[in-house]
Amino acid sequence: MDKAPDAFRTISEVADELDIPQHVLRFWESRFPQIKPMKRAGGRRYYRPEDVDLLRGIKHLLYAEGYTIRGAQAILRDKGQKFVQTVWQPGAAGADEVEPAEAPVEEAGEGATEEAPRSLFGLLRSAPRASEEPEDAAPQPAEPAPQLSRENVRRLQSALHELRECRQAIDQALKEQAA
C-alpha cells in the first residue's frame, strides 16, 4: 500500500525512494542543519514531504551537478532551502546559476586541504597509489594536483555512485547467503 504524498516517511522509506543508503542520510543530517526530521522516542526519524524534497535536492547537487558537501552547503546558504527543494525538478532553475567560486572544481584547488578528503577530488588525491615508495623511504614533496573539468568531476561522481550501488548489491547478496 502506497502512502499519501503528504504522509511522513521513515528513514528506510526515504532511503529506498532516493536510492541512498540510510547512513548517508544520517551523515547529511550532520552536515546540513536544514535537514530536521521529526524524531520520536527512541530516536526514530520521520521525514516530512519538504524534508524529502530537500534531501532530493541535496542528492541532485552532489551526484548530478557534481558539487561537494561544502559547495552544496554554500548553495543552501546563498540560494535558500526552497531553491534546493526544487532544483532537482525538470525545468527548475539549475545550480549552474551559482557563482563559479562555489563550483566543485574551485573548491578542490589550493587552500582546500582540510576539506579535500570530503570531496571526490580529495579522495582521489589522497588515495594510495600502487607505485608508492616503501614506508622507510624519504617523503617526497607533494606535486600539485591537476585540475579536473566539471564534466570529469561529474563522470567520476557518477562512477562512484555506481560503485556504491554495486557494493550495496554485493552486501545484500552476502546477507542473503548468510541467512
C-alpha positions in Angstrom: 0.0 0.0 0.0 1.5 3.4 -1.1 1.4 6.3 1.3 -0.3 9.6 0.6 2.1 12.2 -0.9 1.8 14.3 2.3 2.5 11.4 4.7 5.5 11.2 6.9 8.2 8.7 5.9 10.7 6.6 7.8 14.4 6.7 7.1 14.2 3.4 5.3 11.3 4.6 3.1 13.2 7.7 2.2 16.4 5.8 1.6 14.6 3.4 -0.8 12.8 6.3 -2.5 16.0 8.3 -3.1 18.2 5.2 -3.7 20.6 6.3 -1.0 21.9 4.3 2.0 20.4 5.2 5.4 23.8 6.0 6.8 24.3 8.6 4.1 21.1 10.3 5.1 22.2 10.4 8.7 25.6 11.8 7.6 23.8 14.5 5.6 21.9 15.5 8.7 25.2 16.1 10.4 26.4 18.3 7.6 23.2 20.2 6.7 21.4 21.7 9.7 18.4 22.4 7.4 17.6 18.7 7.4 15.4 18.3 10.5 13.3 15.1 10.5 10.9 14.7 13.4 12.3 12.3 16.0 10.1 10.1 18.2 11.0 8.5 21.5 13.8 6.1 20.7 15.2 8.3 18.0 13.1 7.0 15.1 13.1 9.6 12.3 10.0 10.7 10.4 10.6 12.8 7.3 8.0 15.4 6.1 7.5 15.8 2.4 9.5 19.0 2.4 12.4 17.1 4.1 12.3 14.5 1.3 12.4 17.3 -1.3 15.4 18.9 0.4 17.2 15.6 0.5 16.3 15.0 -3.2 17.7 18.5 -4.0 20.9 17.8 -2.0 21.3 14.4 -3.8 20.9 16.3 -7.1 23.5 18.9 -6.2 26.0 16.2 -5.0 25.5 13.5 -7.6 24.1 15.1 -10.7 25.6 18.6 -10.5 29.0 17.5 -9.1 29.1 19.7 -6.0 30.9 18.8 -2.9 29.3 18.9 0.6 30.8 22.4 1.1 29.5 23.5 -2.3 26.0 22.3 -1.6 26.1 24.0 1.8 27.1 27.2 0.1 24.1 26.9 -2.3 21.8 26.2 0.6 23.2 29.3 2.4 23.1 31.6 -0.6 20.1 30.4 -2.6 18.0 29.1 0.3 16.1 26.0 1.2 13.3 26.5 -1.3 15.7 26.6 -4.2 17.4 23.4 -3.2 14.0 21.7 -2.6 13.1 22.4 -6.2 16.5 22.3 -8.0 16.1 18.6 -8.8 12.8 19.1 -10.7 12.9 19.1 -14.5 12.8 22.6 -15.8 13.8 24.1 -12.5 16.4 26.9 -12.3 19.7 24.9 -12.1 22.5 25.2 -9.7 24.7 26.3 -12.6 23.4 29.8 -11.8 25.6 29.8 -8.7 28.8 31.8 -9.0 31.9 29.8 -10.2 33.7 30.3 -6.8 31.2 27.8 -5.3 31.6 25.2 -8.1 33.2 21.9 -7.1 36.3 22.3 -9.2 37.2 25.6 -7.5 36.7 24.0 -4.1 39.2 21.3 -4.8 42.0 23.7 -5.6 44.6 25.3 -3.4 43.6 26.1 0.2 41.1 23.2 0.4 43.4 20.9 2.4 41.1 20.5 5.4 38.0 19.7 3.3 39.8 17.8 0.5 39.0 14.3 1.8 35.3 15.1 1.9 35.2 15.7 -1.9 35.6 13.1 -4.5 38.6 15.0 -5.9 40.2 15.0 -2.4 39.6 11.3 -2.1 41.3 10.6 -5.4 44.3 12.8 -4.4 44.7 11.1 -1.0 44.2 7.5 -2.3 47.3 5.3 -2.1 49.0 4.7 -5.4 50.2 1.2 -6.5 53.6 2.7 -7.2 54.1 4.3 -3.8 57.5 4.1 -2.2 58.1 1.9 0.9 57.3 3.5 4.2 61.0 3.9 5.2 61.7 6.0 2.1 62.2 9.7 2.5 58.9 11.6 1.9 58.7 13.4 -1.4 57.1 16.9 -1.7 53.5 16.8 -2.8 53.1 17.5 -6.5 50.3 20.0 -7.5 47.1 18.2 -8.3 45.8 18.6 -11.8 42.5 20.5 -12.2 39.6 18.4 -13.3 36.9 19.8 -15.6 33.4 20.0 -14.2 32.4 17.2 -16.7 35.2 14.9 -15.4 34.1 15.5 -11.8 30.6 14.6 -12.8 31.8 11.4 -14.5 33.9 10.4 -11.5 31.0 11.0 -9.2 28.7 9.0 -11.4 31.2 6.1 -11.4 31.5 6.4 -7.6 27.7 6.3 -7.3 27.6 3.1 -9.5 30.3 1.5 -7.4 28.3 2.3 -4.2 25.3 0.6 -5.8 27.4 -2.4 -6.7 28.7 -2.5 -3.1 25.1 -2.5 -1.8 24.2 -5.3 -4.1 27.1 -7.4 -3.0 26.4 -6.7 0.7 22.8 -7.7 0.2 23.7 -10.9 -1.6 26.2 -11.8 1.2 23.5 -11.1 3.8 21.0 -13.3 1.9 23.6 -16.0 1.5 24.5 -16.0 5.2 20.8 -16.2 6.2 
